[in-house]
Amino acid sequence: MAEVHPMALDDFTIIELADWRGEFCGKLLAGMGANVIKVEPPGGSPTRRIGPFYRDEPGAERSLHFWHYNVGKKGITLDLENGEGRGVFRELLKKADLLLLTSRPGYLADLGLGFETLQADNPRLIVLAMSDFGETGPWRDYKGSDLVFLALGGQTKICGYGPNADGEFDTPPIAPQMWQSSHISCSMATMDALAALWHQRMTGRGQYIDFSIHTAVNTCTENNLSVYEVGRMVSPRRPTYQGDILSKDGYNMITSGGLFPGEWEREAAMLDEYGMAEDLADERYTIPSARVKEMGHINDVRRKFIAQHNADELMLDAQNRGVIWATVRPPEGSLNDEHFVGRGNFAEIEHSEVGKSFTYPASPWVSPAMPWRHGPRAPQLGEHNDDVYRQLLGFEDSRLDAMRKSGVV
């Protein structure tokens, strides 16, 4: 019988008071086994109103956006604008290891729930406060969005098509799509949370983490930030690849510039073996600066070669040789890929409320010693009120009934 390993965070309780800025962080923590309890106002989180919707029918329980970013969590309702609701929230945080927060700077303090108050109740509590521009500085009260973060972070500036021959651009920058700013910031916030939870386990102490989404996004521009820090050079907009490099079966291929030791020599040898290296086997191309100057020509040779082969066959051959080429597929093109299926990249999650299961992205990594939890589906509004208030907090039926009548839950 295979050994069963506990999940990394299966003995931690996370309280999530977060919108689109932080929900992906909560999802990652839940996937590692944490008991993530999402707190929503009685009318539901604003992210329940973000489309697309199941079968194009808007509704609080039909947002595919909400489904995706809240899988694996429990959900309760609680009105923090109500004095009794704030008292219940304090009781809840006494049971928690970490509070994931995305409200405006000072919001909880204005409600009498500042960090000093919460830590007096629970010295182990970690507060991970994700705000648009951090809690100090001249931009403290500014508001951001996915597009704003990507524009100010630098991603939009460096993405898009290159200039014409005269150096002028006749196309606009291209904004990355699909909530990339929250994916960047939540991935980094998850690392901060893991470090803080480890520190908590070692010392028994909590801490307050002032997390700036803008700062996180700004530090994720590949080497462009370091180029500025070291050489004070502002990176221009330039496409990494000079046009599409299409395979015989119509897929775009990503090729590297020979970034790893010996990779360029292996690529040249592969092209030469197929009889299509032209002059790329010349010794002068082993010098990186020469390849930069001749990248247009190099890509022309690659383009001719790739156009005569099917993408996946070529990708496997290249990678077996230590040449890092990859196929660009549409999202649905990877669902039945043998490699991804074998890794457990996708999982079927049951939605009993609609009588169907749906395919979700699942394990970001493969580690038998640290398994990934798949599901359950995102909570319906207030679905776990009874579980949390009765079982976790020990509320009597009479108190919970009174909270319902007063609109606290």
N, C-alpha and C positions, 0 to 999 in steps of 0.2 A: 504494500500500500504506500502511495506517495506521501512524503512528509508534508503536512499542512503548516504553512508559515503564517503568522499573524501579519496583518497589514501594518504599514509604518505608523499610521496615526490612529489606530483603532481604539485607543484609550484617551483620546482628546475630544473635547467638546468645543465647537466653534459656533459663535453666534454671528450671523451675517445680517448686517443692516446696510445693504448695498444695492445700487442700481447697476446699469450696464458697465459702469467703470470698474466694478469689483466682482461681478458675479462669476466671471471665469476663474478668478482666484479661489472663490468658494468651491467651484466645481472641481478644481485640481485637488484641493485639500480633501474633499469628499471622496474623490477617486483613490486617494491614498488611505482611506479608511476612517477619516475623522467623522464624528457625529456633527454634521453641519445643520444648524437650525436657522432657516431663513425667516426673518421677522419682517412682515409686511403690514402696512396700515390696513384698516378694515376694508377699504375699497380696492386693495390690491396694489402691487408694485407697478410703477409706470412701464416697466419692461413687458408686462402682460399685454400692453397695447402696441407693441412693436411687431410689425408684420415681417414675413408673410405668415398667413394663418392657414390652419388645416382646412383643406378644401375651399380656400379663399373665403371663408366665413369668419369675420372678426368676432372675437370673444375672449374673455379673460382666461379661459382654459384652452384656447386654440392657437396661441402664438407659438410658432415654431422656434422663434428666437428664444422665448422663455423656456420652452422645452429643452433646447440644446444647452443653454447656459446654467440650468438649475437641476439637471439630472443628478441623482444621488443624494439630494438634500431632503430634509424634512421642512415643513412650512407651517408657520403659525401667524395669526393676526394679532396686532396689538397697537393701540392708539397712544403714541408717546406724547401727543399734545394734551392728553388727559392726565391729571395728577395721579389718579389711581394706576393708570397705565405705566407711568414712569416708575412708580413703586414696584409694580410687577417686573418691569425691566431690570431694576436693581436686583431683585430676587433671582431673576434668571441669570444675571451675570455672576452671581455668587457661585453658580454651578459651572461656570465656563472657564476655559483655558485661554481663549482668545476672542476678541471682538473685532470683526472685519467691518470697517466703516467707510462709507463714501459720501457722507453728508458734507455740507459746506463747513469751512473752518469755524469753530466756535459753536456749532449747533448744539451739541450735547451740553456744553458748559452753560449755554443760555437756558437750558432746561433744568439746570441744577444737577447735571450728570457729568460734571467734569472729571478728568482723570484722577485727581486727588480723591474725590468722593468715591469713585468706583474702586480705586485701589485700597482705600480704607476698608471697604466691604470685602475685598478679595485681593490680598497682596500678590497673588500669583497671576493676576489678570494681565494679559498682553492686549494692548489696543493698537491695531494696525489701521491707521487713518490715512486713506488714499484720497487726496484732494487734487484739484486741477493743477494748481501751481505751488503747492506747499502751504504751510500755515504761517510763514513769515515772509517778509519781503514786499516790494511794491505791487506785485501781481496777486497777492493773497486772495483778494476778493473778486478777481476776474473769473469768468466762466469759460470753459472750453467745450470742445466737441471732438468727435473723431477727426474731422477734417482740420480743425484748428490745431490739434495736437500734432498731426502729421505734417502740417505746413510749418509750424514753429519748430518742430523737432528736426526738420531737414529732409525727411523722406520725400515729400512732394517736390522739393527743389531739385533733387538729383534724379528723379524718375521721369522718364519720357523719351521722346525721340531727339536725336542730336541735331546740331545746327546744319544749315545748308552750307554749300561751298563757300559762300561769302561770310560765314560765321554768324549769320542771323538765324533766329528761330522763327519758323512759321507755324509751329504747333505749340499748344500750351503744355505746362507740366501735367503729369498724370498722378492723380491721388491714389494711393493703394486703397483697396476695397476691403469690405467685410470686417470692420471693427478691428483693424490691425493695431490701433493704439491701445485698446484694452487688452489684446492678446500680449503685446509687448509688456505693458505695465503689470498685468496680472501675473505673468510668468516671473517677473522680477520680484513682485510682492510675495509670491509663494516662497521664493528662496529666502526672503527676509523672515517670513513666518516660520519656516522650518528652523532657521538659526535661532529665532527667539524662543521657540518651543524647546529646542535643545538646551538653551541657556536656562529656561525655566525649570526643566527637569534636573539640571545639575545644581541649581542654586535655590530653587523654590521662589524665585522673584520674577515679577512681571516687568513690563516696560512699555513705553509709549513710542511708537514708530511714526514719525511725520514723513509720509511718503508722497512725493510730488510726481504726478503722472507725466507732466511736461519733462521733468528731469529724466525719468526713465525712458521716455520715447527719444529724447535728444541723444541719449548715450547709445542708441541702437541704430546707428547709421553705417554699419560695417566699419571701414577704416577711415571714413571721411572726417569724423571728429578728431581722431588722433592725428590725421594729416594737418588739420588746422592747429591743434595744440602744439605740435612739434615744429611745423614749418610755416604757420600762419597763412596757409593757402586755403582759400575757399573753393571747395570742389565744384566744378561746373556740372551742368546736366549733360550726361553723356551715356548713351546706351552701352551696356556691357557687351552686347552682341550686335554686329553690324547687319541687321535685318534677320529675317527668319532663316534658320537652318533646318530645312524640312527633310524628313526621311521619305523613303519610297512609299510608305503607307500613310504619309500625310501628317506625321507627328513632328512637333518641334523638338529639336535636340539641344540640350545645354552642354556646351563643351567648356572645359577649364582652360586657363592659359598656361598650364604646366606649372602649377603652384607648388607641388610637392617635389622633394628631391628625386630626380631621375624620371619624373612623369613625362616631361617633354620628349626625352629620348625614347621612352616607351611608346608614346603616341606616334612619333616619326617612324619608329620601327614597324608599328602596326600598319600605318598607311603604306609603307614601302613593301610590306609583305603582300598587301593587296594590289601592289603595282600602281598606287595612286598618290605617292608622296610628292611627285614633281620634284621641286628643289628643297623640300623641307628637311631632308636628311643631311643637308649641308651643315658643316660644323658651326658656321656663323650663327645659326638659329639657336645654338645652345646658350647664347648670351641673352638673358632676359630683356635687356634694353633693345636689342636687335629685334626681338619678337614683338615688342611694343610698337616699334616703328613700322613693322611689316604686318600688323594684325589684319589689315584689310585683305592683303594677299593670302595670309594664312587661312582666314575664314573662307575665302573663295575656294581654296583647295579642299577644306573640310566640307564645304557645301556640295561640291561635286561628288565627293566620296559618300557622304551621308545620303544623298539623293538616290543612290543605287542600292540601299539596304533598308530593311525593315527596322523600325526603331528599337523594339525590345531585344531583338537578336543582336543588334549592334551594341546596345547598351551592355548586355551581358558579356559579350566578347571583350569590349573595352575594359569593363571593370575587372574581369578576370585577369587582364594584363596589367592592372594597376593604373588604368587611365580613367579619370573620373568624369565620365560622360553620363548623362541621364535623360530620360524621356519626360517631356512635359505632356501630361494627360489632362483631360477634363476631369472634374471631381468624380463623376460616376465611372470613369475609366479604370479606377483603382479598386473598385468594390470586389471584383472577382479575381484580382491578382493573386496568384498562388503564394507569393512571398508575403504579401500583406495579410492574407488570410491565415497563413501559418504563424505570423507574429501576433495574431489577435488584435489587429488594428481596428477591427469593427466588431460590434456586438448587436444582437437583437434584444431590444428592450420592450417589454410588454406595456401597452396602454389599454388597460381593461376598460377604461371609460368609453373608448371607441371600438373596443373589440378587435384590436389589431396590435401587431408588434412592428417596430420600425428599426431600421439599421442606423446605428449611431457610431461616430468615432469613439474608439474605446481606449485601448492601452497605448500610452505614448512611449512606453518602454517595455522590454521583456526582461523580467527578473524573477526567477522562481522563489528567491528568498524575500522578495518584496512585491507581492502580487498587487494587481490593480482591481478595484471594485467596479463592476458594471451595473449601473442602475441603483435603485429603482428609478422610474420615470420622475420628472419634475412634479413637485407637490401641487395639488389643487389648492385653491384659496382656503386657508384655515384648516387644511386636511388633518393636521397633527395637533390641533389645539388640545383635544382630550389627552393624547399621549403625553404631551409636554407639560401641560398645566396640572394634570392629575398625577402622572407617574413620576415626572422629574421633579416638580415643585411640591407635590403632595397636596394640592388644593382639593377641598371638599366640593361635592356637587353643588352645594348651595352657593359657594363663592363663585364658581365658574358660571352658574346660572345668572347671578347678579351682574357679573362682568358682561355677559351677553346682553342683558336688558339695558345696561347703561351705555352700550356701544363701545366698550373698551376692547372687546374682541368681536 
